[in-house]
Amino acid sequence: MKAVLLTLGSLACAAIIAAGIWAWTPDRPRDLLERKYWDSATRYMEIGGTSLRVRITGPQHAPAVLLLHGFGSSLETWESWAQTLSDAYQVVRFDLPGCGMSEADRTGSYGDARSLELVKGLMDRLRIEKAALVGNSMGGRIAWRFAAAFPERTRKLVLISPDGFASPGFQYGKAPQIPAILNVMKYFLPRALLRTNLAAAYGDPSRLSDAVVDRYYELLLAPGNREAMIKRMQQSVLEDPIPKLRQITAPTLLLWGKKDQLIPFSNAADYLGALGNSRLISFADLGHVPHEESPAESLAAVAQFLSI
């Protein structure tokens, strides 16, 4: 019996080791990622002491539109919108530190104050005095906080399922409790698990293509990104948004999918109640990322709003 138990124990250990080797997910070499996720409109720019990947399209002297991606995403999330908007606007998008192809922040800071510093620094570097800011989820929170802090630099505001109000696990004034098991993500990141998480952002998961999953997966494996993601989560301390939202003077358009499983559609009423000059466009069948899930449908209202 003892021999049988020892044999079973050895087999179990071997199975765990084999599973670990199979699931181990090393970083992707940066040069390989650059070959795939680069074009002539893309460059690295050092802003606030950190190297950011920036993509600029459209007429140089046209009104500027700055696109801010959400948590764990990259500037590619805006590809369909950017192609259309670039006909009439100078479209600027960039990867936040530790996202996409931007390096991890050299300061080690991933809070909102640092994000605002980088947005302002990029606008200053590009000599953009005033821009329309468009942000999704975390990027929406950065956008509205920028509009509150720098009203003179904000022409218009488009918020797509923006983050900012408290929710289960995210209280005002407290850093969220991050499960220790998430640290394992630095070493193991099964693609199937990532696809499941991404599907939750879609109203209709069948619209999530393999190409989009590949993009998220490969860019999450850029050197330093997984550790930076964990640090960003650890430093995400919310504060009551209403006082700052009431400071915003820029005309604001809210876009929200009613099938959003990540930030509840009911938050739209909270934003409308706090923002003075604002209106809401909702989508019955879309989720958290309408600009990815149904680009043409979601862009129509935005293009009209920006043109007024």
C-alpha positions in Angstrom: 0.0 0.0 0.0 2.8 2.4 0.9 4.5 1.7 -2.4 1.2 2.4 -4.2 0.7 5.7 -2.4 4.3 6.7 -3.2 3.8 5.8 -6.8 0.5 7.8 -7.0 2.2 10.7 -5.2 5.0 10.7 -7.7 2.6 10.6 -10.6 0.6 13.5 -9.2 3.8 15.6 -8.7 4.8 14.7 -12.3 1.4 15.7 -13.6 1.5 19.1 -11.7 5.0 19.7 -13.1 4.0 18.8 -16.6 0.9 21.0 -16.4 3.1 23.9 -15.1 5.5 23.4 -18.0 2.6 23.3 -20.5 0.9 26.4 -19.1 4.1 28.4 -18.5 3.8 31.6 -20.5 7.0 33.6 -21.0 7.1 37.2 -22.2 7.2 37.7 -26.0 10.3 39.4 -27.4 9.7 43.0 -28.0 11.2 43.0 -31.4 8.8 40.3 -32.6 5.8 42.2 -31.3 7.0 45.4 -33.0 7.2 43.7 -36.3 3.5 42.9 -36.0 2.1 45.9 -34.2 3.8 48.7 -35.9 3.2 51.0 -38.9 4.4 54.2 -40.4 2.1 56.3 -38.1 3.6 54.7 -34.9 6.5 55.9 -32.9 7.9 55.8 -29.4 7.8 59.1 -27.5 9.3 59.7 -24.1 6.7 61.5 -22.0 7.2 62.1 -18.3 10.3 60.0 -18.3 8.6 56.9 -19.7 8.6 55.6 -23.3 5.1 55.4 -24.8 3.9 53.9 -28.1 2.0 56.6 -29.9 0.0 56.4 -33.2 -1.0 59.6 -34.9 -3.2 59.7 -38.1 -5.2 62.3 -39.9 -4.4 65.9 -41.0 -1.8 67.5 -38.7 -3.6 70.8 -38.2 -7.1 69.4 -37.9 -9.0 69.4 -34.6 -7.4 66.8 -32.3 -9.2 63.7 -30.9 -7.4 61.8 -28.2 -8.4 58.2 -27.7 -7.8 56.5 -24.3 -8.1 52.7 -24.0 -9.4 50.6 -21.1 -7.7 48.3 -18.6 -5.5 45.6 -20.2 -6.2 47.0 -23.7 -4.1 48.9 -26.2 -4.4 51.6 -28.9 -5.5 48.9 -31.3 -8.9 48.8 -29.6 -9.7 52.0 -31.6 -8.5 50.8 -35.0 -11.9 50.9 -36.7 -12.9 54.3 -35.3 -9.5 55.8 -36.0 -9.7 54.9 -39.7 -12.9 56.9 -40.1 -12.2 59.8 -37.7 -8.8 60.4 -39.4 -10.6 61.8 -42.4 -11.5 64.9 -40.5 -9.4 64.9 -37.3 -5.9 64.5 -36.1 -6.4 61.3 -34.2 -3.9 60.6 -31.4 -3.9 57.3 -29.5 -1.3 55.8 -27.2 -0.7 52.8 -24.9 -0.7 53.6 -21.3 2.4 52.5 -19.4 2.6 48.8 -19.1 0.0 48.3 -21.8 0.4 47.4 -25.4 3.9 48.3 -26.5 4.5 51.1 -24.0 7.1 50.2 -21.4 6.3 49.8 -17.7 6.2 53.2 -15.9 9.7 54.0 -14.7 8.2 55.9 -11.8 6.3 52.8 -10.6 3.2 54.9 -10.4 0.0 53.9 -12.1 -2.6 56.1 -10.3 -4.9 58.6 -12.0 -2.7 61.5 -11.1 0.2 60.0 -13.1 -2.1 59.2 -16.0 -3.3 62.8 -16.2 0.3 63.9 -16.1 1.1 61.7 -19.1 -2.0 62.9 -21.1 -1.1 66.5 -20.5 2.6 65.8 -21.3 1.7 64.1 -24.6 -0.6 67.0 -25.6 2.2 69.5 -24.7 4.8 67.5 -26.7 2.5 67.5 -29.8 1.5 71.1 -29.3 -2.2 70.3 -29.0 -3.8 73.1 -27.1 -7.2 71.6 -26.9 -8.6 68.2 -27.8 -11.7 66.1 -27.7 -11.1 63.3 -25.3 -12.6 59.8 -25.9 -12.2 57.1 -23.2 -13.5 53.6 -22.6 -13.8 52.1 -19.1 -10.6 53.1 -17.2 -9.7 55.3 -20.1 -13.1 57.0 -19.6 -12.2 57.7 -16.0 -8.9 59.2 -17.0 -10.7 61.3 -19.7 -13.3 62.8 -17.3 -10.8 63.4 -14.6 -8.6 65.3 -17.2 -11.6 67.3 -18.3 -12.2 68.3 -14.6 -8.6 69.2 -14.0 -7.9 70.9 -17.3 -11.1 72.4 -18.7 -9.2 74.8 -20.9 -7.5 71.8 -22.7 -10.8 69.8 -23.2 -13.0 70.6 -26.2 -15.5 67.8 -25.9 -15.8 64.5 -23.9 -16.9 61.1 -25.0 -17.2 58.5 -22.3 -17.8 54.9 -23.2 -18.9 52.8 -20.2 -16.6 54.9 -18.0 -15.2 53.7 -14.7 -15.4 55.8 -11.6 -18.3 54.9 -9.3 -17.9 52.4 -6.5 -18.9 48.8 -7.1 -18.6 45.5 -5.3 -14.9 45.1 -4.4 -14.1 48.7 -5.3 -14.8 51.1 -2.4 -14.0 54.8 -2.3 -10.7 55.6 -0.6 -9.5 52.0 -0.4 -7.2 50.0 -2.6 -9.0 46.9 -3.9 -8.0 43.6 -2.5 -6.2 41.8 -5.2 -6.3 38.0 -4.9 -2.8 36.6 -4.4 -3.4 34.1 -7.1 -3.4 36.9 -9.7 0.4 37.1 -9.2 0.5 33.7 -10.9 -0.6 35.5 -14.1 3.0 36.7 -14.4 4.0 33.2 -15.2 0.9 31.4 -16.5 -1.6 32.9 -18.8 -3.7 30.4 -20.7 -5.2 31.9 -23.9 -8.5 30.1 -23.3 -8.8 31.8 -19.9 -8.2 35.2 -21.5 -10.8 34.6 -24.1 -13.4 33.8 -21.4 -12.6 37.1 -19.7 -12.7 39.1 -23.0 -16.0 37.5 -24.0 -17.6 39.0 -20.9 -17.0 42.4 -22.4 -19.2 41.6 -25.4 -23.0 41.7 -25.5 -22.7 38.9 -28.1 -19.6 36.9 -27.4 -19.8 35.4 -30.9 -18.6 38.7 -32.2 -15.3 38.3 -30.4 -12.9 37.1 -33.2 -9.8 35.0 -32.9 -7.8 37.9 -34.2 -8.9 40.2 -31.4 -8.1 37.5 -28.8 -4.7 37.0 -30.4 -4.0 40.7 -30.2 -4.9 41.0 -26.5 -3.0 37.9 -25.7 0.2 38.8 -27.5 0.3 42.3 -26.2 -0.3 41.2 -22.6 2.8 39.1 -23.0 5.0 42.2 -23.9 7.9 42.5 -21.4 6.7 43.9 -18.0 3.0 44.2 -18.9 1.6 41.6 -16.6 3.5 42.9 -13.6 2.4 46.5 -14.5 -1.2 45.3 -14.8 -1.1 44.0 -11.2 0.5 47.2 -9.9 -2.1 49.3 -11.7 -4.9 47.3 -10.0 -3.2 47.6 -6.6 -3.0 51.4 -7.0 -6.5 52.0 -8.3 -8.0 53.9 -5.4 -11.4 55.4 -6.3 -12.8 58.6 -4.8 -16.3 59.9 -4.9 -16.5 61.1 -8.5 -19.4 63.5 -8.2 -17.5 66.7 -7.0 -15.1 66.4 -10.0 -17.8 65.5 -12.5 -19.7 68.7 -11.5 -16.6 70.7 -12.4 -16.7 69.5 -16.0 -17.9 72.2 -18.5 -17.1 70.3 -21.8 -20.1 69.0 -23.7 -20.2 65.3 -22.9 -21.6 62.3 -24.8 -22.1 59.0 -22.9 -22.1 55.7 -24.7 -23.2 52.5 -22.9 -24.1 49.0 -23.9 -27.1 47.7 -21.9 -25.5 44.3 -21.8 -22.4 45.6 -20.1 -21.4 43.0 -17.5 -18.3 44.9 -16.3 -19.6 48.3 -15.4 -23.4 48.4 -14.9 -25.5 50.4 -17.3 -27.3 51.9 -14.2 -24.2 54.0 -13.7 -25.2 56.0 -16.8 -27.9 57.7 -14.7 -25.3 58.6 -12.1 -23.1 60.3 -14.7 -26.1 62.2 -16.2 -27.1 63.4 -12.8 -23.6 64.8 -12.1 -22.7 66.2 -15.5 -24.3 69.4 -16.6 -24.1 69.4 -20.4 -24.4 65.7 -21.2 -26.6 63.2 -23.0 -26.7 59.4 -23.3 -26.7 57.0 -26.3 -27.4 53.4 -25.3 -27.2 50.2 -27.3 -29.6 47.4 -26.4 -27.5 44.5 -27.7 -23.9 45.7 -27.0 -21.6 45.2 -24.0 -18.6 47.0 -22.4 -16.7 47.8 -25.6 -19.2 48.9 -28.3 -16.4 50.5 -30.3 -14.9 47.0 -30.8 -18.1 45.0 -30.9 -20.0 47.1 -33.4 -17.7 49.9 -34.6 -19.9 51.5 -37.3 -23.1 51.5 -35.2 -21.3 53.0 -32.1 -19.3 55.6 -34.1 -22.2 57.2 -35.9 -23.4 59.2 -32.9 -19.9 60.1 -31.9 -19.0 61.4 -35.3 -22.0 63.6 -35.3 -21.3 64.8 -31.8 -17.7 65.7 -32.6 -18.7 67.6 -35.7 -21.1 70.0 -34.0 
